[in-house]
C-alpha cells in the first residue's frame, strides 16, 4: 500500500496547495488544521507520512508528532516538519525525521516526499512501480 500522507497545517491555503501538488502526483492525501483534528484523522485511518507545521493553534508540532507515532500503532511512519523557524531555532524540532523550511523549494520537497514514500513502501509492493 502506498504511503498515506497527512498534512497538518492551520494555514488552509498552504495545506490545500500541498495537497493539490501531492494529489497530482497520485498520492493519497488528507488535511488537518489542528493537532486534535490530526489525531481524529489518525483514529479514523492511520497515515504513514506526516507533514507538520510546528506552530499549530492547539499545540506545537513537536508535541503532536509523538502522539501521531503512537496512533500509527507500530506501523512505520515518517514525520516532516514544515516551518518558518530560522536555522538557529530548528534545533528545537526534536522528533521529526526531516525539516523543511518555508518557503518550500518544490524540487527538494518532491524529492524528499518520493524518498520517504519509497522508504515506507514494502519491497515487492506493486504500488511502488
N, C-alpha and C positions, 0 to 999 in steps of 0.2 A: 504494500500500500504506500502510495507517495506521501510525502510529508504534508500534514495539515497545518497551515500557518495561521496563527492568531496574532493579529495586530492590536496592541493595547496603547491607545493614544487619545487624550482628551481633545486634541485638535482634530475636529471632524474632517476638515478639508485635507489635512496631511494624511490621515488614516485612509480616506477614500482614494486619494491619489496612489498611495502604496498598494492598496487593494486592487485598484484598476490595473496597475502595472503588473502585479503578480498574476492576476486573473488572465491577462492577455498571454502570459507565458504558460498557462494551463495549470497553475497551482490552485488548490482548494484553500480559500481564504475566508476568515471570519474577522469581525472587528468588535472590540470592546472599548468603551470610552472611560472606564474606571477600573480599578483593581477588583472591586466587588463584582462588576459585570464580567470581567475576565474569569474569575473563579466560577461564576454561574455557567459561563460557556464551557469551561473545562468539565464541570459536573455533567453537562448535557452530552458532550462529546470531547474527549481529550485531544489536544493538539500536540504536536511534537516540535514545532518551531515557533518561538515567541519573539516578536518584535516589540520591544517595550520602551515606552517613553519613561524617563526617570521621574519626571515631575507630573504625577497623576493627581487628580483632585482629592482622592481619599487616602492615598499612601504613596510612598516612594517606590520606584521600580525595584530597588534593592530589597525592599520588604516583600514585594509581590513575588519575585522570582522563586524563592524557596517554597512558597505556597503553590505556585504553578507546578514545580517539580514534584511536590508531594501529591498533587492532584493527578499527575501523569502516572501514578501508581507503579513506579518502577520501569516504565517504558522509557527508552532513550529519548532525550529531548535536548534542544539547544536554545539558549536564550541570548538574544542580541539586544544590547542597549542602543537606543537611538536618542542622542542627547545633544543639547545645545551647550553643555558644560565645556569650559575651556580645558585645555590639555592638562593643566596642573590639577584640576578638580576631578579628572576622570579616575584617579586612583581610588576614589570612594565608591566606584561602581563594582563592588565585590559581588560575586555570584553569577556574573554574566560570562558567557563563553567568548563573546566578541563585543566590541564597542564601535559604533559608527557615529560620526559627528554630523550635526546639521550645519549647513545644508548638505544633503546627501550627494555624493559623487555616484551617479547612477550606474556607471560601468563597474565600479568597485562593489556597489550594492548587489547588482545582478550576479557578479562572480561569487560573492560571499554566499548568497542565497543558494546558488547552484551547488557550491561546495558543501554547504550544510545539508541540503536535500540528499546529495549523493552519500554523505556520511550516515544519514538516517535511513537510507533505503537498503534493505537486506540484500546481500548478494543473490543473484538469480531472480530477483523480483522483476517480472515482466514490465512493470510500470517504470523501471529505471531506463528502459530503452527509448 
